[in-house]
Amino acid sequence: MSTEAEIESPRAEPPNRRTLRPLLLRLHFYAGILVGPFILVAALTGLLYIFAPQLEQAVYDHELHVPASPVSVPLAQQVAAAKAELPGSTLASVRPSPSPTDTTQVIFDTPGLAESYRHTVFVNPHDGEVRGVLETYGSGQALPLRAWLDQLHRGLHLGDAGRIYSELAASWLWVVVLGGLVLWWGRRRRRRLVPGRAAKGRQRTLSWHGATGTWVALVLLFLSATGLTWSQFAGENVGKLREALSWETPSVSASAGEHAEHAEHGAGSHAHDGAAPVTDAGFDRVLASARNEGLGDPVEIRPPSADGEVYVVQRTERSWPSAQDAAAVDPATGEVLEVVRFEDWPLMAKFARWGIDAHMGLLFGLPNQLVLAVVCVAVITLVVLGYRMWWQRRPTRDAAFGVGRPFPRGAWRQVPPWGLVLLGAAAVAIGWFLPLLGVSLVAFLVLDALLAWRRRVRA
């Protein structure tokens, strides 16, 4: 919904009438022209990423899948086979085979890998055979193909500098969507939800642009909000806000000291005193204890990484209904010390989890992916239509070059004084919370002032 306003003919307003519309037209014009490319790239890369889970299941079939068998070897033996494959790495976690046709994933921290990257050894749970070793990314265990597409969408493989593009797109997306909706629905039209069939030229383009934008507006606002949670600068402020409002995701403690009182009463001589346990219950017993507490597959088991820590078992199901229960298990006795249920999470923490998973196309599976694919195509269409309207509005239609002029300067003078005060305060607050939005908005104002100065000099 990037450049609808720039082609819309401004209405003649009464001389003394105060209105926000001219200011919205000018802001929507600059946002569409200058930020449109960022939104377009985000939509294109997002469209490529949507079906990555299905692609990696096919591409990495050998590593991920095995023939079903009624027998299996102990989980500890599978972990031992994986350790032998990567002797220089540190065991980070284990994802036991969730079904007879899936491999067990044994995840290692390896020196030299980039941040958030790990090595995963895929083991046949039926005979302990190592099926392969792959570099994986993030908490979602993205395999190389999906990780490559993820980084393309996140930052065009340009590192932190590349992430600026995606944050700009997410920061401005909600602005152009809301502004476009106000402009489209603020005028008297008989057709708002469907394109006008009788319209010609740029009016026809506008009709398609406005109607399409209306249909996908809510999803675009959702994608903007959830996308900002991953951003480099605004994401930090989102984290601080969640912490201040107690919206953080709850988790079990990995420290045995915090479970000491429980362990003293339930484990007898095995109570922790800060030293390493004499015995280790092992992965098989820990997994059995977690399953007795209702933590079904798929799960991830994180072993103690230091003395005085416990095993943490976390469910990893991210489709609907979400299952993110977690348990702390005593490494000496295999006793469950604490359980945190997803149903007991704060409501906003649940919304955050659901929002992120829906943004990634995981929450509702294929229907979720299809909706996101349609929206990405719609966004691409909106940006293209916006630039087409800019071209159709050029001063000389027969000229090979030339584009539509911005809407007249001085639109702020038509805003009521109280409106200017509110807009100024909102701009400062939003610019602080979304730094790239604030910086780019100032850049727009400077550019606009320079263009005006240039015209005055020429005159």
C-alpha positions in Angstrom: 0.0 0.0 0.0 2.9 2.2 -0.8 2.1 5.0 -3.1 -1.7 5.3 -3.5 -1.9 8.8 -2.2 0.5 10.4 -4.6 -1.8 9.9 -7.6 -5.0 11.0 -5.9 -6.1 14.4 -7.0 -6.4 16.6 -3.9 -9.8 17.9 -3.3 -10.5 21.6 -3.2 -10.9 22.4 0.5 -12.8 25.4 1.8 -10.3 28.2 2.5 -10.8 28.2 6.3 -11.2 24.4 6.7 -8.6 22.7 8.8 -7.9 19.1 7.8 -5.2 16.5 8.1 -5.7 15.1 4.6 -3.1 17.2 2.7 -0.5 16.3 5.2 -1.3 12.6 4.9 -1.2 12.8 1.1 2.3 14.3 1.2 3.6 11.8 3.9 2.1 8.9 2.0 3.7 10.1 -1.2 7.3 10.3 0.3 6.9 7.1 2.3 5.7 5.2 -0.8 8.4 6.5 -3.1 11.3 6.2 -0.7 10.4 3.2 1.5 8.4 1.3 -1.2 11.6 -0.5 -2.4 12.3 -1.8 1.1 8.7 -3.1 1.5 9.0 -4.7 -2.0 12.2 -6.5 -1.1 10.7 -7.7 2.2 7.7 -9.1 0.4 9.7 -10.9 -2.3 12.1 -12.5 0.2 9.3 -13.4 2.6 7.5 -15.1 -0.3 10.6 -17.2 -0.9 10.8 -18.1 2.8 7.2 -19.2 3.4 7.5 -22.7 2.0 11.0 -23.3 3.2 9.9 -26.0 5.8 8.5 -28.2 3.0 11.6 -27.6 0.8 14.0 -28.6 3.6 12.0 -31.8 4.3 12.5 -32.8 0.7 16.1 -31.6 0.2 17.4 -33.1 3.5 15.2 -36.3 3.4 18.2 -38.5 4.1 19.2 -36.6 7.3 15.7 -36.1 8.6 14.0 -39.4 7.9 14.6 -43.1 8.4 12.6 -46.3 7.7 10.2 -47.2 10.5 11.2 -50.0 12.9 9.7 -51.5 16.0 13.1 -51.4 17.8 15.3 -48.6 18.9 18.5 -48.1 20.8 18.8 -46.1 24.1 18.9 -42.3 23.6 22.2 -42.2 25.5 23.7 -44.5 22.9 22.5 -42.2 20.1 24.1 -39.2 21.9 27.3 -41.2 22.2 27.4 -41.9 18.5 26.9 -38.2 17.8 29.7 -37.2 20.2 32.1 -39.5 18.4 31.2 -37.7 15.1 32.2 -34.2 16.5 34.8 -34.8 19.2 35.8 -31.1 19.4 32.4 -29.8 20.0 30.3 -29.2 23.2 26.9 -30.9 23.5 24.1 -28.3 23.6 20.9 -30.2 23.4 19.1 -33.3 22.1 15.9 -33.6 20.2 14.8 -37.2 20.4 13.1 -38.7 17.4 9.4 -37.6 17.6 8.2 -40.5 15.4 9.5 -43.9 14.1 10.4 -42.3 10.7 12.3 -39.3 12.1 15.9 -39.0 13.2 17.2 -37.9 16.5 18.9 -34.5 16.4 22.0 -34.0 18.6 23.0 -30.4 18.7 26.5 -29.1 19.4 28.3 -25.8 19.9 31.3 -25.7 17.7 34.1 -23.1 17.9 34.3 -20.9 14.8 30.6 -21.0 13.8 28.7 -17.7 13.4 26.4 -16.5 16.2 23.2 -18.6 16.5 24.7 -21.4 14.3 25.4 -24.9 15.5 26.3 -28.3 14.2 23.6 -31.0 14.4 24.2 -34.7 14.1 21.3 -36.7 12.7 21.2 -40.2 14.2 19.0 -43.2 13.3 17.1 -44.0 16.6 16.7 -47.6 15.6 20.3 -48.6 15.2 22.4 -45.6 16.2 23.7 -44.9 12.7 24.8 -41.3 12.0 22.9 -40.1 9.0 24.7 -36.9 8.5 26.0 -33.6 10.0 24.6 -30.2 9.0 25.0 -26.6 10.2 21.7 -25.4 11.7 20.5 -22.0 12.7 18.4 -20.6 15.6 16.0 -22.1 18.0 13.9 -23.5 15.2 16.8 -25.7 14.0 16.7 -24.3 10.5 18.7 -26.4 8.1 21.1 -24.7 5.6 18.4 -24.0 2.9 15.9 -22.5 5.3 18.7 -20.7 7.2 19.9 -19.1 3.9 16.4 -17.9 3.0 15.9 -16.6 6.6 19.0 -14.5 6.4 18.0 -13.3 3.0 14.7 -12.0 4.4 16.2 -10.8 7.6 19.2 -8.8 6.2 20.0 -9.7 2.6 23.1 -11.6 3.8 24.7 -8.2 4.7 24.9 -8.8 8.4 23.8 -6.0 10.8 23.9 -3.4 8.0 21.5 -5.5 5.9 19.0 -5.7 8.8 18.4 -2.0 8.4 16.4 -2.7 5.3 14.0 -5.1 7.0 13.6 -2.8 10.0 12.8 0.2 7.8 10.2 -1.9 6.0 8.6 -3.1 9.3 8.8 0.4 10.8 7.1 2.2 7.9 4.7 -0.5 6.8 2.1 0.3 9.5 2.4 4.0 8.7 1.7 3.6 5.0 -1.1 1.1 5.6 -3.0 3.3 8.1 -2.4 6.4 6.1 -3.6 4.7 2.9 -6.7 3.4 4.7 -7.6 6.9 5.9 -7.1 8.4 2.4 -9.0 5.6 0.7 -12.0 5.5 3.0 -12.0 9.2 3.7 -13.4 10.1 0.3 -16.9 9.4 -1.0 -16.7 6.4 -3.1 -19.3 3.8 -4.0 -16.7 1.1 -4.4 -14.2 0.6 -1.7 -13.8 -3.1 -1.4 -13.8 -4.0 -5.1 -12.0 -2.2 -8.0 -14.2 0.0 -10.2 -14.8 -1.7 -13.6 -15.6 1.5 -15.4 -12.6 3.5 -14.3 -9.9 4.3 -16.8 -6.2 5.2 -16.6 -4.7 6.1 -13.2 -8.2 6.1 -11.6 -8.4 2.4 -12.5 -5.0 1.8 -11.1 -6.0 3.7 -7.9 -9.2 1.6 -7.6 -7.2 -1.6 -7.7 -4.6 -0.2 -5.3 -7.1 1.0 -2.7 -9.3 -2.1 -2.8 -6.4 -4.5 -2.6 -4.8 -2.6 0.2 -8.1 -2.7 2.2 -8.4 -6.5 2.0 -4.8 -7.2 3.3 -4.5 -4.2 5.7 -5.0 -6.2 8.9 -2.5 -8.8 8.0 0.0 -6.1 7.0 -0.4 -4.4 10.4 0.1 -7.7 12.1 3.3 -8.5 10.0 4.7 -5.0 10.8 4.1 -5.4 14.6 5.6 -8.9 14.8 8.4 -8.1 12.4 9.6 -5.3 14.7 10.2 -7.8 17.5 13.1 -9.2 15.5 14.5 -5.9 14.5 17.9 -4.6 15.6 17.0 -1.3 17.2 13.2 -1.3 17.8 13.4 -4.9 18.9 15.5 -3.9 21.9 12.8 -1.4 22.9 10.1 -4.0 22.4 12.1 -6.3 24.8 12.3 -3.6 27.4 8.6 -2.9 27.2 7.7 -6.5 27.6 10.0 -6.7 30.7 8.5 -3.6 32.2 4.9 -4.9 31.7 5.8 -8.4 32.8 5.0 -9.8 29.4 8.2 -12.0 29.2 8.1 -15.6 28.4 8.3 -17.7 31.6 10.8 -20.5 31.9 12.0 -23.1 34.4 15.3 -22.4 36.2 18.3 -24.3 35.1 20.0 -23.7 38.4 19.9 -26.5 40.9 20.3 -24.1 43.8 16.8 -22.6 43.2 15.4 -26.1 43.5 17.5 -27.0 46.5 14.6 -27.0 49.0 12.5 -29.3 46.8 15.5 -31.6 46.2 16.3 -31.8 50.0 12.7 -33.1 50.7 12.3 -35.2 47.6 15.8 -36.5 46.8 17.2 -37.3 50.3 21.0 -37.8 50.1 21.0 -36.6 46.5 20.3 -33.0 47.5 22.5 -30.5 45.6 25.0 -28.4 47.5 26.6 -26.7 44.6 28.8 -29.6 43.7 28.4 -31.9 40.7 26.1 -34.9 41.3 27.8 -38.2 42.1 25.7 -39.9 39.4 23.9 -38.7 36.3 20.4 -40.0 35.6 21.1 -39.8 31.9 19.0 -38.8 28.9 16.7 -41.8 28.9 15.6 -41.4 32.5 15.3 -37.6 32.1 13.1 -38.1 29.0 10.9 -40.7 30.7 10.4 -38.4 33.7 9.4 -35.5 31.5 6.9 -37.7 29.6 5.4 -38.8 32.9 4.6 -35.1 33.5 2.8 -34.9 30.2 5.6 -33.4 28.0 5.0 -35.3 24.8 6.9 -35.2 21.5 8.5 -33.2 20.1 10.9 -32.1 22.9 14.4 -30.7 23.3 16.6 -31.8 26.2 19.3 -29.4 27.4 21.8 -31.1 29.7 23.5 -29.3 32.6 26.3 -27.1 31.2 28.0 -26.6 34.6 28.0 -27.9 38.2 24.9 -27.0 40.0 22.6 -27.0 37.0 19.7 -29.3 36.0 18.4 -30.9 32.9 15.8 -28.7 31.1 13.2 -30.4 28.9 11.2 -28.1 26.6 8.4 -29.0 24.2 9.0 -27.5 20.8 5.6 -27.8 19.1 4.8 -24.5 17.4 1.7 -25.3 15.5 -1.8 -25.0 16.8 -2.5 -25.8 19.6 0.8 -24.5 20.8 2.7 -26.7 23.2 5.7 -25.0 25.0 5.6 -26.8 28.4 9.0 -27.1 30.1 10.4 -29.1 33.0 13.5 -29.0 35.2 14.8 -32.5 36.0 17.3 -33.4 38.8 20.4 -34.8 37.1 21.2 -37.0 40.0 17.8 -38.6 40.6 15.8 -38.0 37.4 13.1 -36.4 39.5 11.1 -33.5 38.0 11.7 -30.4 40.1 9.5 -27.9 38.3 7.1 -27.7 35.5 5.9 -24.6 33.6 2.8 -25.1 31.5 2.0 -23.1 28.4 -1.5 -22.7 29.6 -0.2 -20.8 32.7 1.8 -18.3 30.6 0.7 -14.6 30.8 -1.7 -13.8 28.0 0.7 -11.3 26.3 3.5 -13.9 26.4 1.1 -16.3 24.6 0.2 -13.6 22.1 3.9 -13.0 21.4 4.5 -16.7 20.8 1.5 -17.0 18.6 2.3 -13.9 16.7 5.9 -14.9 15.9 4.8 -18.4 14.8 2.0 -17.0 12.6 4.5 -14.5 11.1 6.7 -17.5 10.1 3.9 -19.5 8.7 4.1 -22.2 11.4 1.1 -21.7 13.6 -1.7 -23.1 11.4 0.5 -25.0 9.0 -0.3 -24.9 5.2 -3.3 -22.5 5.6 -1.1 -20.1 7.4 1.5 -20.3 4.6 -1.1 -19.8 1.9 -2.5 -16.7 3.6 1.0 -15.2 3.9 1.8 -16.1 0.3 -1.3 -14.3 -0.9 -0.5 -11.3 1.2 3.1 -11.1 -0.1 1.8 -11.2 -3.7 -0.7 -8.5 -2.8 2.1 -6.3 -1.3 4.2 -6.7 -4.5 1.1 -5.7 -6.5 0.4 -2.7 -4.3 4.0 -1.4 -4.6 4.0 -1.9 -8.4 0.6 -0.2 -8.8 1.8 2.7 -6.6 4.8 3.3 -8.9 2.6 2.9 -11.9 0.3 5.7 -10.6 3.4 7.9 -10.0 4.3 7.3 -13.7 0.7 8.0 -14.9 0.7 11.3 -13.0 3.8 12.7 -14.7 3.3 16.2 -16.1 3.8 15.4 -19.8 2.2 12.1 -20.8 4.1 12.0 -24.1 7.5 12.4 -22.5 9.8 9.4 -22.2 10.9 10.4 -18.8 9.4 12.3 -15.9 7.3 11.3 -12.9 4.5 12.7 -10.8 5.2 15.8 -8.6 4.8 15.6 -4.9 1.7 17.1 -3.4 2.0 20.8 -2.5 4.2 21.9 0.4 2.7 23.7 3.4 0.1 20.9 4.1 0.9 21.3 7.8 -0.7 24.7 7.8 -4.1 23.1 7.2 -3.9 21.0 10.3 -5.7 22.4 13.4 -3.2 23.7 16.1 -4.2 21.0 18.6 -3.6 18.4 15.8 -0.1 19.7 15.2 0.7 19.4 18.9 -0.6 15.8 19.1 1.2 14.9 15.8 4.5 16.4 17.1 4.3 14.5 20.4 3.3 11.3 18.7 6.2 11.7 16.2 8.7 12.2 19.0 7.4 9.2 21.0 7.2 6.9 18.0 10.6 8.0 16.7 12.2 7.2 20.0 10.5 3.7 20.2 11.2 3.0 16.4 14.6 4.7 15.9 14.8 4.0 12.1 11.4 5.4 11.5 12.4 8.6 13.4 15.7 9.0 11.6 14.2 8.4 8.2 11.3 10.8 8.9 13.8 13.5 9.7 15.7 12.6 6.5 12.4 13.1 4.6 11.9 16.5 6.1 15.5 17.6 5.3 15.1 16.3 1.8 11.9 18.2 1.3 13.4 21.4 2.7 16.4 21.1 0.4 14.2 20.6 -2.7 12.2 23.7 -1.7 15.4 25.7 -1.2 16.6 24.5 -4.6 13.4 25.7 -6.3 13.6 29.1 -4.6 17.3 29.5 -5.8 16.3 28.6 -9.4 13.4 31.1 -9.2 
